[in-house]
Amino acid sequence: MTQAEPVVAAQDEERPSRALSRRWDLFVLAVSLGIALLVLKQVFWPLAKGNQFYLVIFLGLTLPLVFLCYRPRGRRGDGDDPGPVDWVLAVLALLVGLYPVLPFSGGYDEFLNRVADLSTMDTVAGGILLVLVLEAARRTTGLVLPLVCLAFLAYSYYGGLLPQGWAIAHSGFDFDEIISALYNEQSGFFGVPLDVAATYIVLFAIYGAVLDASGAGKFFVDFSFALFRRSRTAPGRTAATAGFLLGTVSGSSTATTVSLGAVTWPVLREAGYPKEQAGGLLAASGIGAILSPPTLGAAAFIIAEYLETDYLTVLLWAIVPTLLYYLGIVLAVEADARRFGARSVRVDSPSAWKLLLRGGYHFLSLVIIVVFLAMDIPPFSAVVYATGVAAAFGLAARLLGTADRMTAVREWAIGLAKALAVGVRSALPVIAVCAAAGVVTSTITKSGLGQVLTTALVDLARAISSNPTVVLTLTVVFSAVAVLVLGLAVPVTASFIISWVVIGPALADLGVEPAERAMFIFYYAVLSEVTPPTALAAVAAAAITGGSVMKTMWQTWKYTLPAFLVPIAFVLTDNGSALLLQRSTMDVLWVTAVSGLGVAALAVVTGGWLFGPARWPERALCVPAAALLLYLQPVSIAIGVGFVVVAVAVHLLGKARTRETV
């Protein structure tokens, strides 16, 4: 076990998995490998009975693994094997998960024909599956998501008992209707979230595991160190760059933060970074990994599916926001290096050019994904090809590094099999979340609750003002707060799904286009991971540096502040769509430049540095400057630029007076 793994296990947003003994670990590995092969087969040779048939089999095979790999509660030591209850739940999950395709259900076709008219056996099996899905979600992500699902189930069942004058009242559904919607319709367990998990997410998890097994993670960190060498800002720049690159391997903000911290914290400490500032930088870099192309977070795949667009388009939407996010981090790094008097640190490593010649092939598979997506090759096919390339280069590296070819091939094959299994196992929490999210989406679809909540959100804004601009602004602010609060309690994927079906329609009613509202919700769902008082990535970073948890959270918030404001710019004005490459090239350029100036103004506020230490007058002036610039309208931009000019003048005048005094 590496230095990072215990911290990841303790701090990740998914609950820590069991440390299985060798026998059961091999068993889980074998089953996971079989599922991985099924997933890969489905890409090129889909099952004849259709996609929902595949989803039934996929859930039926993966759900039992959750009960074997995740304990009911708490955390124990090594050799934490599943007990009798876990095995009973695993067998039940296998039976009821696969029930629709087994002979004693009458077969899959007959099961589908009983939609909305399930037999008693169907209802019993569906009810048991519901309980098991909620328990799987509880084991992997905690109690909040199952409680949310139970609240929606109660609303489905008891909605008819609510006063009929209430907007949220409905006729109510009996237990059979609820189970039919979950078990036999495409809005329930086998809806879009699970479909995305069983195609895109698990394949990208496998790709990340194979890429990591090929040595890409170590190469990315070494390459980042070599890029910046010995300047005093090099340690901070290295952390940001390595975090971005490592995100393509881990797919988890917390895992990226910890893996990054295990390597770069000693360097940051030697450079003079205080514990909390270093932790904030590490957490911000980890979060940036799942906000950035070419992989993004799991919710990005759901965006593509919900909007019925290709994944490459979603990647393109993320380009400018990613540049602005890292611009904010770079400016904060530059300010911190000067405020703390950071020192240059000598790191023994080959030159970046030598490393690129030796291990640059690790970038090739990432390039292949983007190129193949541009060629209209489906993302699940593109990622399989990229996985093959990563595996092939891993084999070539082993063969070139030894004279014993047979041993090298055998070790490579074993490593590849383990990587395929690890990819499936790492996706188990997301699979449980996506299946549980079907309870929420099914309830909202059948009851019409989404439209009621949409109306309530907009009416709240209209109760404050009748001005359309103010209504939109207030609705956007309320929506951002709602997504952040929801994200404090549930994982990013679940937060996005719930927010999309509840908040997305409210923004649509106010004229916000699909791309803008999807990316707005996506960014706030991700940013909930750095929002106090939970901020899991910051907690993990503090565990590495030994700093104060709350101070590390606030430092993380400082580094990521631009990411909280830029998504609002997506939706407030038509010009905001240029940040998602939805306008002409010239519009994209000037909007990006103005937004960059807004981010720079925010960096002065949070970093306390302009051309020297920034005092409170210039920092105060930069607050309205940033807000006005990010509104992206000509008048507000002009006023915002004026505030920036005044702030710079006040700063330079203050510096001149200081020199005269000295």
HELIX and SHEET records of a PDB file:
HELIX    1   1 ALA A    4  GLN A   11  1                                   8    
HELIX    2   2 ARG A   22  PHE A   44  1                                  23    
HELIX    3   3 ASN A   51  CYS A   69  1                                  19    
HELIX    4   4 PRO A   84  LEU A   98  1                                  15    
HELIX    5   5 TYR A   99  VAL A  101  5                                   3    
HELIX    6   6 PRO A  103  SER A  105  5                                   3    
HELIX    7   7 TYR A  108  ASN A  113  1                                   6    
HELIX    8   8 THR A  120  THR A  141  1                                  22    
HELIX    9   9 VAL A  144  TYR A  158  1                                  15    
HELIX   10  10 GLY A  159  LEU A  161  5                                   3    
HELIX   11  11 PHE A  175  TYR A  183  1                                   9    
HELIX   12  12 VAL A  192  VAL A  196  1                                   5    
HELIX   13  13 ALA A  197  ILE A  201  3                                   5    
HELIX   14  14 VAL A  202  ALA A  213  1                                  12    
HELIX   15  15 ALA A  216  PHE A  228  1                                  13    
HELIX   16  16 ALA A  234  SER A  250  1                                  17    
HELIX   17  17 SER A  253  ALA A  271  1                                  19    
HELIX   18  18 LYS A  275  ALA A  289  1                                  15    
HELIX   19  19 ALA A  298  TYR A  306  1                                   9    
HELIX   20  20 TYR A  311  TRP A  317  1                                   7    
HELIX   21  21 ILE A  319  ARG A  339  1                                  21    
HELIX   22  22 ALA A  352  GLY A  359  1                                   8    
HELIX   23  23 GLY A  360  PHE A  363  5                                   4    
HELIX   24  24 LEU A  364  ALA A  374  1                                  11    
HELIX   25  25 PRO A  379  LEU A  400  1                                  22    
HELIX   26  26 ARG A  405  SER A  426  1                                  22    
HELIX   27  27 LEU A  428  SER A  447  1                                  20    
HELIX   28  28 LEU A  449  ILE A  464  1                                  16    
HELIX   29  29 PRO A  468  ALA A  489  1                                  22    
HELIX   30  30 VAL A  492  VAL A  502  1                                  11    
HELIX   31  31 GLY A  504  ASP A  509  1                                   6    
HELIX   32  32 PRO A  514  LEU A  527  1                                  14    
HELIX   33  33 SER A  528  VAL A  530  5                                   3    
HELIX   34  34 LEU A  536  THR A  545  1                                  10    
HELIX   35  35 VAL A  549  LEU A  572  1                                  24    
HELIX   36  36 ASP A  574  LEU A  580  5                                   7    
HELIX   37  37 THR A  585  GLY A  607  1                                  23    
HELIX   38  38 TRP A  616  TYR A  631  1                                  16    
HELIX   39  39 PRO A  634  THR A  661  1                                  28    
END                                                                             
